[in-house]
């Protein structure tokens, strides 16, 4: 069976894909999602909610996951998509893209939170489950949380080179006091989510 034009790998073991996002709350930058299928034969020790981990630990674990997991998929939704369809739907879009990027087909999908992205068009005949606080309790979701967070942070650090002055390399687009001050003095750039209230306010004053 194919999904998104690629063949799904097959496994005799019922595989679980954990899915989580990074970047729902920031005022700037895309939302990222990751889908991770762990390999029971190559465990990664220390998985936890990415927000509870030091940056160096997150980066080390993300590298281990890319090396040891059976499959890792990353999906994004751009700022323009966030503004067009809202952050909730854009997050679901990024999650769907992450699942389509997997090279191995899961038998079960577990998503952090209390809602699931639409499954139509993914070619996945499997169980779906939303898990509140899954990033802290389900290893596959913890892994996805770490991968998504690290991938988005790296993207924002690169974006800071093109859009200096906002501090994206430090706050990653979140609405810190320094970011709000930069917005007030510089106005929004093309990475800002124009549908978010603080950005709307800064835009109206610029």
N, C-alpha and C positions, 0 to 999 in steps of 0.2 A: 504494500500500500504506500502511497506517496502523500506528502503534505507539503504545500508550498513548493512543489517541483522537485523535492528530494526524497530519496528512499529512507524509510525508517529502518534502523538496525533492529535485529531480533535478539531476544534473550530468553532462555528457558526459565529464568527467575522473574517472578512478578516484580516489576520495578516501580519505584515511587519517585515522582518528580516533585520536588519542593519548589514553590514559586513565591517570590516576594519582590517588592519594589523599593526604589530609593528615589527621593526627590519629589514627593507629593507636595510638601509644604513650602519649598523655596519660592522666592519671587522671580527667580531667573533660572534659565537652563532647562533642558529636557527632563522628562521623567524616565528613569531606567527601570527595567525589570530583568530578573534572572530566573532561569529554570535550571535546577541541578538534580541529576540522578547520581547518587552516591554508589560507589563500588564496595560491597561488603567485604571483599577480599583486600581492599586497600583503604582502611579507615583513616579519617582525618580527626585527630584528637584536638579538643578545645573549642568545638563549634558552639556558638552562642549568638544571641541577638547582637547584630553588628554595632548597635548603638551603645552596647555595654563594653565593647572592646576598645583597647587603645589602638591608635592608628597603625602603629608598627605591627601589632598582633594581627589586626585585620588584613594587612597587606601580606603578611606571611601565610596566613590561612588561605587567602584568595589564591596565592601562587600554588599552594599545596592542592587546593581543590581543582585548579586547572590541570594539574599534573595527574591527580589520582582519581577524580570522578569519572564515572562511565560516560557522562555527557554533561556539557554546560552550554546553555543557550542564553544569549543576551538580546533583549529587545528594547527599543526606545520609542518615545513619542515626542515629537519636536514641539517647541514653544508655539508654533503656529497651530499645531493640532490641539494643544492644550487650550488655547484661546478659542478655537473653533467649536470644540465639542465638550469642554469642561474637563477639569483635572481627573475626576472619577473615571469618565469614559476613556480619557487618554491613558490612564493607568492600566485599565483593562486592555487597551490596544497594545501597550508595551508588553503586557504579560502574554497576550496571544502571540506576539512576534517572538518572544523568548521561547515559548513552547515550539513554535514552528522551526526555530533554529536548532533544536535538539537533533542529534544524529541517531539517537536511540529512542524507541517508542515506549513510553511508560504505560503501565497497567493501572496506575492510580496517580491522580494529581491532587496535591494538598497545597492550598493557597493560604497565605497569611491574611487574617482579617475575618470579617463576617459576611463577605459577599464573593461571588465567583464571576470571572469574566465569561462572556458568551462562548460556548463550546462549538457552535456551528462553524463549519468550514475548516476545522482543524484536523479532521480525519482521525480523531481520537475516540475510540470506543472503549472508554475506561471509567473508573469510579472518580468522582470529583468530591472534594471536601474543603470547606472553608474552616480554618482553625484560628480562633481568636488567640492572640499572643503565641501563634505558632512559631514565630521567629525565636522565641525563648524556650520552646518545648519540643519542637520537632526538628531533628537534625537536618533533614533535607531542606526545610524552610530556613533554618539558621544559615545553612550553606548558601542558599539563594540570597539571603539578606546580605551576607558578607560580599559575595561576588557583585551584586548590584551596587552596593555602596562604594566599593573600591573602583568599579568601572566608571561610575558617575563622578566621583572625586577626581579621577585622572582626567576625565573629559573637561571638568571645570577648571582644573589647573592649566590645561592647554588653552582654554578659552580666555583665560586671564591675560595671556600674551597678546591676543588680538584686541581685547577690550580692557586696557589698563585703567587703573584708577578706582575701580569698583571693589577691589579686594576679593574677587572670585576665588583666587587661590587659597584664601584663608577661610571664608565663610561658606564657600560653595553655593552661593546664591540665596542662602537663608536670610531672613529678615533681621539681621543683627543691627545694633545701633549704628555701627560703622557703615553698614550697607545702606541703611535708611538715609544717613547723612550724605553718602556719595550720590544716592538717587536725587536728593534735594539739590545738590550742587551741580551735578552733571546731567541730570535728566535720564530717562530710560535709554538703554541701547537695544539693539535688535534681539538680545538674549532675554530681555525682560518679558514677563507674562503680563500683557496689557489688561487681561481680564481680572487680575488680582488687585484688590482695593488700594494697597499702598502704592502700587505702580500707577494706577489710574490717577491717584491724587498727585503724585509727582509729575505725571505727564500734563495734568491740567495747569500746573504752576509753571511749567517750563515754556 
